[in-house]
Amino acid sequence: MFSLLIYRVLILLLLPLLLLALLLRSLSNPQYRQRINERLGFFPKPCVGGGIVVHAASVGEVIALTPFVEQLLANYPHQAITITTFTPTGSEQVKKTFGNRVQHGFLPLDVFPCTQLFLSRLQPKLVIFMETELWPNLIAQCANKKIKLLLINGRLSQNSMKSYQKIKALMTPSLNRFNKILCQSHDNYDNFIKLGAKSNYCQISGNLKFDLSVNQTTADKVIQLQKLLPDDRTIWLVASTHEGDEALALNAFKEIKTMFPQLLLVLVPRHPERFKQVASLCLSHHFTLAKRSEEIPVIGQDIWVLDTLGELMAAYSLANIVTMGGSFNHVGGHNPLEPALYKKAIIVGHNMSNFTEIMQQMQQNSAIMQLSTPASGNDNEQSQALASAVITLLKNQQQVDLLGERAQQVVMANQGASTRTLAEVKALIDG
C-alpha cells in the first residue's frame, strides 16, 4: 500500500535528487537555480497571512485562472491573495498580469519540512489547486490544520487515470481531503469518482479556460507588436512549439512559400531556453528572420521569432491562421481557445489529448481543422499534411472567416465557470 507515510519518507529521501534535478534544469534555464529558498518553503517576506492561496503550475494555468483571480481580488479586497507557480515562466506571467496586487512565490517541494514552513508563513484560510495538481503531503497538512481545500477546473484524463490508479491508496485519501472538487466536464467527474472521490463533494462547474477576455494590458501589447509587423502580409502563427514542431513547420513553410511567397511565419517557442536554438534552426533552413527581442521591424524577412514572454495572446490577434504546437507529438497540444477568442482559423495536429473536451466542442461545431494521425509516424508526412491544410485556407478566405466565427462562438457559449467557482469560494470562506 502506497500510503502517505511511505510517500513522505520517500520524498524526503529524494530531496537531494529533486534539488539536483532543479540544478540540472537550470543549465538551460538559469532561473531554475534562483529562488531555491522558495522551493524549500521560505515564502518571500514581507507577506500577509490569513488569506487565499491559489496554485497555478505554469503559464497556461496562470492565463486560465486570470478571470477567476480578478473576481477574487474584486470580492475580497481586504484578503491577501497569493498565487504560487512551479515554473519560472509561470512566475513571470503572474508578475506581468497582477503586479503587486497579489503575493507571489514558488510552491515548495512536497516535502514535509518545506510544506510545513510554507503554511506556517502564510497561514491561509483556503488553498486552491487546479486541474490535476495533487500534492499529497501539502494537502494532508492543510486538512490537519483545518485549512479549507478546493480543487477547481478538475481534470483527470485517461492517461492520468492509469498513473493514479497505481497509487490509488495515496490519491484517494488526498481527493477526499478536499472540501469540494469542481470538475470541467462529465467525463472528468466520472474519473474522479472512479479514483475514489466522494460524489457528494464533486460537481461539474465547467472549464475556466473558456472564460477568456482581452484586458487592457493585452490590448496595449497588440499595439506594440503591430508596429513591428507589416500590414500587407498574411501571417501564419505557430504557437507554443516544442522540439520537433519547428522542423515540421519549417518544412511545410518551404512548400507553402512556393505558392504564397509573401506569407510571414511567426514561431513562438513554448520554453524560453529554446529561443536561441529555434532561431538557429530557422537560419539553418536558409530563411531570413527577425526577433521580437531585438525590436526589429519585419520588412522582407521570412520568419519572425517571438522570443519574449507574455505576448502570445496579443500576437494571436495579428495572425490570419494559427497552428497549435505540441499537437504533432506526445505533448498533447496547447489551448486553442485563446486564438479562438480572436476569431482565428486554427489548425492542430493529431494529438490534442490535453484538451479532449474542448476539442469535442470545437469539432461538433466545425470550428477547428485537425490533421489525421500519420499512418507511418513519418515527420515528412506530417509536414506535407500541415502545408496542405495551410494552403487550403490561404486559398479560401471564406473558410478562414467561417472557422474563426465558429471558434469564437464556442468560447462565448461556454463561459461562466469563473463565476460558479467564485460561488464555491464564498461558500467555503463565508459559510
N, C-alpha and C positions, 0 to 999 in steps of 0.2 A: 504494500500500500504506500503510494507516494503521498505521505502526509505533510502537513505544514511544518512539523518539526524537522523531518528529513530535508525538506526544501530549504529551511532556514540554515541548517548545518551545511548543506551542500553549497549554497550561495555564499556563505561566509568563507568556506574553504576556497571557493573560486574567486574571491575578491581580488587577489593579486593578478589572476589571469584576466579578469574583467578590466582592471586598470591598464594592464599591458595591451589589451585589445584597443582601448581608447588611445593609447600612445601610438600604436601601430597605425590606427586610422589617421592620427594627426600627421603622419608623414606626408600624406597627400592633402590634408586639410588641417593646418596648424591650430585652428580654432578648437579642435577636439582635445588639445592638451592645455587649453586655457580654462580657467574657472573650474579646475578639478575639485576645489574645495566644495563647490556646489553639488557635485556628484556624490560627495561624501556626507551630504546633509546640512552643510553650513549655508543656509539660505542667506543671501546678501543682506547686510544691515545698512541703514536702519530699515526696519519693516514693521508694519502694523499687524497685530494678530487679531484673531477672533472673527475673521471674515469667511469668504468663499474661495476655495481653490479649484481652478479648472485646468485639467491637463490636456494639452494638445501636442501630440508627439512631434509633428513636423509641419512643414509649410502648408500642405494641403489641409490638415486638420485645423490649423490656425485660421485659414481662409474660410473654411466651412463654419467655424464657430463664431466668426466675427459678428454676424447679425444678432446671435444669441447673447454674446458678451456685451454688445451695445445695449441690449434690453436690460441686462443685469446692471450695468452702470446707471441706466436711467431710473430703474426701480429701486436700487439700493445705493443711493448716493453717499450714505454715511457708513457703508460697509467696505472693508478692504477687499478688493477683487484681485486675486493673484492668478496669473497664468503661468503654468510651467510647460516646458517643452523638453525634448530629449536631444534634438539636433541643433547645431548652430544656425542652420538656415531657418529653422522654426523660430529660434530666438530672435533673429534679425527681423523676421516678419512681424513678431509681436511688437518689437520696438518701433517699427515703421508705422504699424497700424494704430497702436494705442499710446505710444509715448509714455509719459509719466501718469497717465490716467489709471494704469494698473501696476501692481507689483509683478516683477518677473524674475524667474531664476530657473535653472535646470531641475528637473525631477531627480531626486537622488537614486542611486543604485538600490535595488530592492533587497538591501542587506540590513539586518535588524538594527545595528547601531546607527546607521546612516538615516534610515527612515524615522527612528526614534528622535534623533536630533532635529530633523526637518519638522516633524509635528510639534515638538516642544517649542520651536521658534515661532511657528505660525499659529498654532492652537486654533485651527479652523473650526467653524460650526458645521461646514458642509464641504465635502470633497467630491468633485465631479470628474468622472472618467468618460472617455469617448470610445465608441465602436468596440474594438477587441483589446483595448488597453487594460489588461488584467494583471495587477501586481499583487500576488497573494499575500506577501508579508505586509506591505503597506495597507492593504485592505483590511487584514486581520487586526492590525494595530489601531486603525481608525475605529473599527467596530468595538474593540476593547475599551477605547477611550470615549465611547458613546458619541463619536463624530458621525453625523449623517453621511450616507453614501448614496450617490446617484450615478447610474450608468446611462448615458444618453447616446442617441444615434446608434444603438446597439446593432452590431453586425457580426454574424457568425457564418462565414462561407463554408462550403463543404470541405475545402482544404483545411480550414481552421478546425472544423469539427473532428477530422481524422487525427489531427495532432492533439487536441484537447481530450479526446476520448481516451488516449493512452495515459493521461494523468487525471482522469476524472475524479479520483479520490481527493485530489488537491483543488481542482477547479470548481466542483460542485459546492463545497463549503464557501469558497470565495464568492461565487454568484449569490449565494443565499445570505451573505452578509450585507448586500445592498438593500437599502430601504425601498428602492424602485429601480426597475430596468425598463428603459424606453427603447423600443425596437424600431428599426427602419421600416420593416415590412412583415407580412405574414410568414414568409419563409424564414426570416431571421428569428421571429418569435418562436416558431416551431423548433428551431435548432437550439435556442436557449432552454426550452423546456426539455428537449431530449438530453441536454447536458446536465440536467438536474435542477434547473431554476424552478422555483415555485410559481405556478401560473398566476396566483393572486398578487404577485409582486411584479409581474410583467405586463406591459401593454404596448400597443402599436401607436407611435406618435408621428411617424413619417420621417423623411430624410432631411436633416438640416442642410445638406448640400444644395437643396433646391432653393433655399432662402437667400439667394444672391441679390445684390443690388450694387449699383455704381455709386460709390461715395465721392466726396469732393477730392480726396487725395488721388483716387484713380483717375478722375476727370482731369486733374491737373497734369498727371503723368501722360495722359493721352496727348495733351497739347505739346508737352516736351518732346515726346517721341515723334510726333507728327512733323516737327521742324527738321528732323533728321532724315525723314523718308520722302522719296519722290511721290508726287501726286499723280503722275502719269504712267505708273507701272502697276500691274496686277501683282498681288502679294500672296505667296503660299507660305504659311507659317507651320512649322513642325515643332510641336511643343513638348517640353519635359522629356527630352531624349535621353536614352541610356546607351551603354556600349552596344554597338551594332546598328542602332537606329539611324545614326548619321550616315553610315555607309550605304544603307538601303535608300535613304532619301537622296543622297548624292548621285547614286547610280540611276535612280528614277529621274532626277533633275536633268541629267545629261540627255536622256531621251526626250523629256518634255521640251527642253530648250531648242531642239531641232524644229519644233513646230511653233513654240512661243518664246522667241529669243529675248523678249523684254521682261519675262517673268522674274520676279525677285524672290529668292528663297530666304526665309528668316528661320534660323536654327536657334532653339532655346534649350541648352543642356539642363538636365534636371539638377545636377550637382556641380557646385562651383569649382571643385577640384579638377573637373574635366574641361573647363573653359579653354585652356591653352591647347589641350590635346585635340579638341574639336576644331579649333582654328587651324592647327597644323594639318589635320586631316583634309580640310577644305582645300588648302593650298596644294597638298599632295595630289589632289584630283584636278589640279590646274584651273581652279576657279579663283576669281578675284573676290576679295571680301573687305568689309568694313566691320569694326567692332563698336558696339554701343558704348563700352567703357572709354573709348578714345574720343567720343563726341564728334566723330567724323560723319558729315552728311553723306548719305548714299546717293551717288550720281550714276555712274555706269557699272558699279560693282555687281557681281553675280549674286553674292550672298551677304547677308547681314547677320552677324552672330550677336545675340542678346546675352552678353556676358555680365549681366548685373542681376541683382536680386530684387524681388518685389515689383517687377514691371511687366510680368507676363499678362496679367489681367488687362492692363492698359493696351498692350500690344495686340491682343485679340481684336480689339475694336478697329484696328487699322488693316487687318488681314481680309482677304477675299475668300480664301479656302484655308481650313485648318486641319492638320493631321495630328492625332494624339500619339506621342511616343509611348514606349513601354507596352504597346499592344501587339507587337510583332514577335514577342518572345515570352519568356516565363514571368515577366514582371506583372502582367495582368492589367496594364493600361493605367491611364490617369483620367481625372474628372472632365468629361465632355460638357458639363453644364455651364462652365464659365464662357466658352465661346458661344454656346447656345443662347446665353443671355443677350449676346450682341447680334443674334440672328445670322450666325455664320454657318456656312456649309461645312460639315465635319466628316472626315474620313478616319476610320480606325482600322487597325489590324484585326487578326482573327481572335486574339486573346484579350478580352475585356472582363476577365473574371473578377476583378476588384469592384466592378460596377454592374453586377448582374441585373439588379432590379432597375437601375437607371437605363441600361441598355434595352431591357424588355419594354419599358415605357416608350423609349425613342423609336425602337423598331416597330412597335404596334402602331405608332403614328407616322411611320415612314419619314422620320426626322433625322436619319443618320445613314451614312454609307459604310457598311462593314465589309472588309475583304474576306474571302473564303480562306479556310485553313489550307496552307500549301500542301499539295499531295506528297511532295518529297521532302519538305522542310528546307528546300533549297532557297538560299537568300536571293539568288538571281530571279527566281520565280516570283518572290515577294516584291522585289523592286519593280519588276515588269508590271505586276498587278497594280502596284501603287501608281506607277506612271500612267497606266491606262485609266485609272479612276480620276486622277487629276486632269488628264487631257479631256476626258468625258465632260467634266464640269466646266473646264475652260471654254469648251465649245458650246455650252448651253447655259447662258446666264439665267434663263427662266428656271432651270432646275436648281441652280445655286440659290436663287431667291426663295424658291419653294422650300428647300431643305432648311434654310435659315429661319423662315417664318414658322415652320412646324416645330423646329427645335426650341425656339423661344416659347411657343405655346405650351410645350411640355413642362418647361421650367415654371411658367406662371401658374399652370394648373395644379402644381404640386407644392406650392408654398404654404407655409403655416406651421411647420414643425417647431420653429423657434418660439412661437407664442405658446404652443402646447407644452413645450419643455419648460418655459418660464413658469407656467401654472403649477407644474410639479415642484419646482424650486420653492415657490411661495408656500405650497402645502407643507413642505419639509421645514422651511425656515420659520414661517409664521404660525404653523399649526401646533 
